[in-house]
Amino acid sequence: MATNFEKKPGKPFGNKVLVGPNDHIDKALRKLKKKVSESGLLQTLRAKEQYEKPTTKRKRKHAAAVRRWKKKLSDDQLPKKMY
């Protein structure tokens, strides 16, 4: 069975969590969820579920950039006086 995933040299393939005989399943599940969220796998899968037109993609990216810029500006401002 052929897949679109190619193993890159020097990098581990996939998100794996090794569970020992004395380890709890809940702890392993938390580790796996953290690895998946850090890798951004779910975000890419959700983004590829439906086709997004190029104009919509540009608008979404531009809006995200504007939000980041506004957040940076608000973080850089001095706090308002509390009197």
C-alpha positions as CSV (number, residue, x, y, z in Angstrom):
1,M,0.0,0.0,0.0
2,A,1.5,3.3,-1.1
3,T,1.1,6.4,1.0
4,N,1.9,10.0,0.4
5,F,4.0,10.2,3.5
6,E,7.7,9.8,3.0
7,K,10.1,9.2,5.8
8,K,12.7,12.0,6.0
9,P,16.2,10.9,6.9
10,G,17.1,11.8,10.5
11,K,13.6,12.5,11.6
12,P,11.2,10.2,13.4
13,F,8.2,9.2,11.4
14,G,4.8,10.1,12.9
15,N,3.8,10.9,16.5
16,K,4.7,8.0,18.7
17,V,4.4,7.6,22.5
18,L,6.1,4.6,24.1
19,V,4.1,3.1,26.9
20,G,5.9,0.9,29.4
21,P,4.2,-1.9,31.4
22,N,3.9,0.3,34.5
23,D,2.8,3.5,32.8
24,H,-0.7,4.8,32.9
25,I,-2.8,5.1,29.7
26,D,-4.1,8.5,30.6
27,K,-0.5,9.9,30.9
28,A,0.4,8.4,27.5
29,L,-2.8,9.8,25.9
30,R,-1.9,13.3,27.3
31,K,1.6,13.0,25.8
32,L,0.2,11.9,22.4
33,K,-2.3,14.8,22.4
34,K,0.5,17.2,23.2
35,K,2.7,15.9,20.4
36,V,-0.1,16.0,17.9
37,S,-1.0,19.6,18.8
38,E,2.6,20.7,18.7
39,S,3.1,19.1,15.3
40,G,0.1,21.0,13.8
41,L,-1.3,17.8,12.3
42,L,-4.9,18.4,13.2
43,Q,-4.8,22.0,11.9
44,T,-3.5,20.9,8.5
45,L,-6.0,18.1,8.3
46,R,-8.9,20.4,9.1
47,A,-7.6,22.9,6.6
48,K,-7.5,20.3,3.9
49,E,-11.0,18.9,4.6
50,Q,-12.6,21.3,2.1
51,Y,-11.2,23.3,-0.7
52,E,-10.4,26.9,0.1
53,K,-10.4,29.4,-2.7
54,P,-7.1,31.4,-3.1
55,T,-8.9,34.7,-2.4
56,T,-10.4,33.3,0.8
57,K,-7.0,32.0,1.9
58,R,-5.4,35.4,1.3
59,K,-8.1,37.2,3.2
60,R,-7.8,34.7,6.2
61,K,-4.0,35.1,6.3
62,H,-4.2,38.9,6.0
63,A,-6.8,39.0,8.9
64,A,-4.5,36.8,11.0
65,A,-1.6,39.2,10.3
66,V,-3.7,42.2,11.3
67,R,-4.7,40.5,14.5
68,R,-1.1,39.7,15.3
69,W,0.0,43.2,14.6
70,K,-2.7,44.7,16.8
71,K,-1.8,42.3,19.6
72,K,1.9,43.3,19.2
73,L,1.0,47.0,19.4
74,S,-1.2,46.6,22.4
75,D,1.5,44.5,24.2
76,D,4.1,47.2,23.4
77,Q,2.0,50.1,24.9
78,L,2.6,51.3,28.4
79,P,-0.1,50.4,30.9
80,K,-2.8,53.0,31.6
81,K,-2.5,54.9,34.9
82,M,-4.6,53.4,37.6
83,Y,-6.0,56.6,39.2
